[in-house]
Amino acid sequence: MKTESGPIMPEVKMHLALPASPVTATVVETTRCTLGTGRGGAAKSSGVVRHISFDITGTPLAGAFRPGQSFGVIPPGVDAKGSPHKLRLYSLASPTRGEDGRGNVVATTVKRLLDEEWETHKLFTGVCSNYLCDLKPGDTVLLTGPSGKRFVLPKDPGDHDYVFFATGTGIAPFRGMVMDVLESGAASKVVLVMGSAYASDLIYHEQFEGLAAAHKNFTYLPTISRHVGPAADRTLYVQDRLSTHRDLLGPILTSERGLVYVCGIAGMEMGILRGMHASLSPEAFAQYLRADPEFQDPKTWERKLLNRKVNPTRRVFLEVY
Ligand SMILES: Cc1cc2nc3c(=O)[nH]c(=O)nc-3n(C[C@H](O)[C@H](O)[C@H](O)COP(=O)(O)OP(=O)(O)OC[C@H]3O[C@@H](n4cnc5c(N)ncnc54)[C@H](O)[C@@H]3O)c2cc1C
């Protein structure tokens, strides 16, 4: 087994629209995309997540994105110091062909950020996520990008098999990546592990179930950490799938084709790396992580050591925020 092998990555387009010269995009569609919308007796999701698509026809961004890249959104208005709001990044949720098949309509997956004001304890609503979720079709918005070049599929996606781990809006890039791989007709095995607190928080659940039913090389594993009632003993985190589905994931991760992508809540990557350490042989695990001699014990791994003392290989792709 080769030890330093990594995928051949594509050249991607970057920074075609900078913050000083953003493009104007028009909202095409905005829909709630959690499983629980509260309608028709369904359990309500504990958060609001919207799938929002933008028309970028005729701008430098048209046709320029790959799933895994992000675009910047410049919210209108000024911050508490009177300076214009800074841009926020949002992951492309579309496949390379865009939502329309021609790269002219791109979507993202936005979670409304709600918190308490530090001083007053009053409701704090995140600036850009709430701006985006309030938009209606026909509204315009300033976009920049594309941003990011490493967290994308390899140049020839069919050369690899994939294990995608997502939490929350970290699902966005995997919606596009899964569609890209499946639509290419490649025989690649693709496993998507989606973690959420409650089943009602699953994002794009019905779409992934449909894709799994239509493509035998795609497996969708929704993974719920806070079951209530009789199912309370079935609490699972994304990394637990490495043991519950060892027969599925083991052969992918042990083969030279296996790649691991992680996107979502900062910190989730450590649990996944520990889970991989526990479920793979030392030789197979060495394909994904190299730790300095004093950090061989996974209990010593902390986020701040990542890429310093605990080094994922080129077969691991991390995008956490
Ligand atoms: C590469 C990348 C990709 C991303 N992709 C996505 C995506 O696909 N979907 C998505 O939803 N998000 C994504 N994000 C996160 C996104 O960029 C924003 O950070 C997020 O939407 C919150 O922005 P906001 O303007 O709503 O919140 P902000 O207003 O920027 O608030 C941010 C934080 O500051 C705290 N805060 C600030 N001021 C106060 C205050 N006065 N009182 C209390 N708390 C305060 C908030 O609680 C919050 O934690 C991504 C981030 C990165 C880096």
The ligand as a Gaussian input file, in Angstrom:
#p B3LYP/6-31G(d) Opt

LIG

0 1
 C      -15.852000      28.418000       4.383000
 C      -17.165000      28.758000       5.098000
 C      -18.345000      28.263000       4.566000
 C      -19.558000      28.557000       5.230000
 N      -20.706000      28.030000       4.708000
 C      -21.881000      28.276000       5.326000
 C      -23.095000      27.738000       4.798000
 O      -23.116000      27.041000       3.766000
 N      -24.240000      28.010000       5.471000
 C      -24.275000      28.767000       6.618000
 O      -25.368000      28.983000       7.179000
 N      -23.124000      29.293000       7.132000
 C      -21.949000      29.081000       6.509000
 N      -20.796000      29.626000       7.016000
 C      -20.896000      30.524000       8.179000
 C      -21.255000      31.935000       7.670000
 O      -20.141000      32.472000       6.969000
 C      -21.591000      32.903000       8.803000
 O      -20.524000      32.890000       9.740000
 C      -22.876000      32.575000       9.529000
 O      -24.000000      32.592000       8.630000
 C      -23.139000      33.611000      10.641000
 O      -23.108000      34.882000      10.075000
 P      -24.079000      36.024000      10.595000
 O      -23.712000      37.275000       9.860000
 O      -25.516000      35.593000      10.521000
 O      -23.715000      36.146000      12.133000
 P      -22.820000      37.319000      12.785000
 O      -23.660000      38.529000      12.915000
 O      -21.555000      37.424000      12.018000
 O      -22.516000      36.685000      14.193000
 C      -21.463000      35.717000      14.279000
 C      -21.182000      35.285000      15.678000
 O      -20.943000      36.345000      16.548000
 C      -21.832000      36.310000      17.652000
 N      -22.200000      37.728000      17.953000
 C      -21.825000      38.787000      17.219000
 N      -22.296000      39.917000      17.765000
 C      -22.988000      39.541000      18.850000
 C      -23.725000      40.250000      19.832000
 N      -23.854000      41.572000      19.803000
 N      -24.328000      39.537000      20.795000
 C      -24.213000      38.207000      20.830000
 N      -23.532000      37.478000      19.931000
 C      -22.921000      38.134000      18.957000
 C      -22.986000      35.460000      17.176000
 O      -23.613000      34.710000      18.176000
 C      -22.301000      34.493000      16.270000
 O      -21.757000      33.418000      16.963000
 C      -19.584000      29.343000       6.398000
 C      -18.374000      29.840000       6.907000
 C      -17.194000      29.556000       6.277000
 C      -15.907000      30.087000       6.864000

